[in-house]
């Protein structure tokens, strides 16, 4: 029942945090209510990580994406200025807090592509032009 209520609220366009909060407050049995509130806290924690990373002086962007084909698969696209910014990010308190607790929520070790690219903004695609 809880899953149906949550899915209905989310499918109707309610932000996931609102859907979790409302569903938890609609008479869910105590164990289910606690689980929903834990999910809400975890998601808020992720939002706090994103906000903290975006606020770093050397951060260019930090964006999470969820796969439409595999709902348990997420992509993180982040970029930092050259110099000390990447090391400062990895050594930040919010990053260390995230990495020290993330494994319990993952099915496997995250895969990454770490590369250096020129520039600090996205370029335009050459194959498509919009006037």
C-alpha positions as CSV (number, residue, x, y, z in Angstrom):
1,X,0.0,0.0,0.0
2,X,2.8,2.4,0.9
3,X,4.6,1.8,-2.4
4,X,1.4,2.5,-4.3
5,X,0.7,5.7,-2.4
6,X,4.3,6.9,-2.9
7,X,4.3,6.0,-6.6
8,X,1.0,7.7,-7.2
9,X,2.1,10.9,-5.5
10,X,5.4,10.9,-7.4
11,X,3.8,10.1,-10.8
12,X,1.4,12.9,-10.2
13,X,4.3,15.3,-10.2
14,X,4.9,15.8,-6.5
15,X,8.6,16.2,-5.7
16,X,10.0,13.0,-4.1
17,X,10.6,14.7,-0.7
18,X,7.0,15.9,-0.5
19,X,5.7,12.5,-1.7
20,X,7.8,10.8,1.0
21,X,6.6,13.2,3.7
22,X,3.0,13.0,2.8
23,X,3.0,9.2,2.5
24,X,4.7,8.8,5.8
25,X,2.0,11.0,7.5
26,X,-0.9,9.1,6.0
27,X,-1.2,6.4,8.7
28,X,1.6,4.1,7.6
29,X,2.4,1.5,10.1
30,X,5.2,2.5,12.4
31,X,8.0,0.5,10.7
32,X,6.9,1.8,7.2
33,X,6.7,5.3,8.5
34,X,10.2,5.1,9.9
35,X,11.5,3.7,6.6
36,X,9.9,6.5,4.6
37,X,11.3,9.2,7.0
38,X,14.8,7.6,6.7
39,X,14.5,7.8,2.9
40,X,13.5,11.4,3.2
41,X,16.6,12.1,5.4
42,X,18.9,10.3,3.0
43,X,17.6,12.2,0.0
44,X,18.0,15.5,1.9
45,X,21.5,14.4,2.7
46,X,22.2,14.0,-1.0
47,X,20.8,17.4,-1.7
48,X,23.1,18.8,1.0
49,X,26.1,17.1,-0.6
50,X,25.2,18.6,-4.0
51,X,24.7,22.1,-2.5
52,X,28.0,21.9,-0.6
53,X,29.9,20.7,-3.7
54,X,28.3,23.4,-5.9
55,X,29.4,26.0,-3.3
56,X,33.1,25.0,-3.5
57,X,35.2,27.8,-5.0
58,X,36.7,25.6,-7.7
59,X,33.4,23.8,-8.7
60,X,32.2,24.4,-12.2
61,X,29.2,22.1,-12.0
62,X,27.8,19.2,-10.0
63,X,24.7,17.5,-11.3
64,X,23.1,14.1,-10.6
65,X,21.1,12.3,-13.3
66,X,19.0,9.1,-12.9
67,X,18.8,6.6,-15.7
68,X,15.3,6.2,-17.3
69,X,16.2,2.6,-18.3
70,X,17.8,1.5,-15.0
71,X,16.1,3.4,-12.1
72,X,18.8,2.3,-9.7
73,X,21.6,3.8,-11.8
74,X,22.7,7.3,-11.3
75,X,25.2,9.5,-13.2
76,X,27.1,12.2,-11.4
77,X,28.7,14.8,-13.7
78,X,31.0,17.1,-11.9
79,X,33.8,19.5,-13.0
80,X,36.4,21.5,-11.2
81,X,38.8,24.2,-12.2
82,X,42.5,23.1,-12.6
83,X,44.9,23.5,-9.7
84,X,44.0,22.8,-6.2
85,X,40.2,22.6,-6.7
86,X,40.0,18.8,-7.2
87,X,42.1,18.0,-4.2
88,X,40.2,20.5,-2.0
89,X,37.0,18.8,-3.1
90,X,38.2,15.3,-2.2
91,X,39.5,16.5,1.1
92,X,36.3,18.5,2.0
93,X,34.3,17.5,5.1
94,X,31.1,17.0,3.1
95,X,32.9,14.7,0.5
96,X,34.5,12.6,3.3
97,X,31.2,12.3,5.1
98,X,29.6,11.1,1.8
99,X,32.3,8.6,1.0
100,X,32.4,7.2,4.5
101,X,28.7,6.3,4.4
102,X,27.9,5.7,0.7
103,X,28.9,2.1,0.4
104,X,26.0,0.8,2.4
105,X,23.6,2.2,-0.2
106,X,25.4,0.9,-3.3
107,X,25.2,-2.4,-5.2
108,X,28.8,-2.1,-6.5
109,X,31.8,0.2,-6.4
110,X,31.1,3.3,-8.5
111,X,32.7,3.5,-11.9
112,X,34.3,6.8,-13.0
113,X,35.9,8.5,-15.9
114,X,38.4,11.0,-14.7
115,X,39.8,13.3,-17.3
116,X,41.1,16.8,-17.9
117,X,39.4,18.9,-20.5
118,X,40.1,22.4,-21.7
119,X,37.7,25.2,-20.9
120,X,35.3,25.9,-18.1
121,X,32.0,25.7,-20.0
122,X,30.1,23.3,-22.3
123,X,30.9,23.9,-25.9
124,X,28.2,23.8,-28.7
125,X,27.5,20.6,-30.7
126,X,28.8,21.0,-34.2
127,X,26.3,18.6,-35.8
128,X,23.2,20.5,-34.7
129,X,22.7,24.2,-35.0
130,X,19.7,26.0,-33.6
131,X,19.2,29.7,-34.7
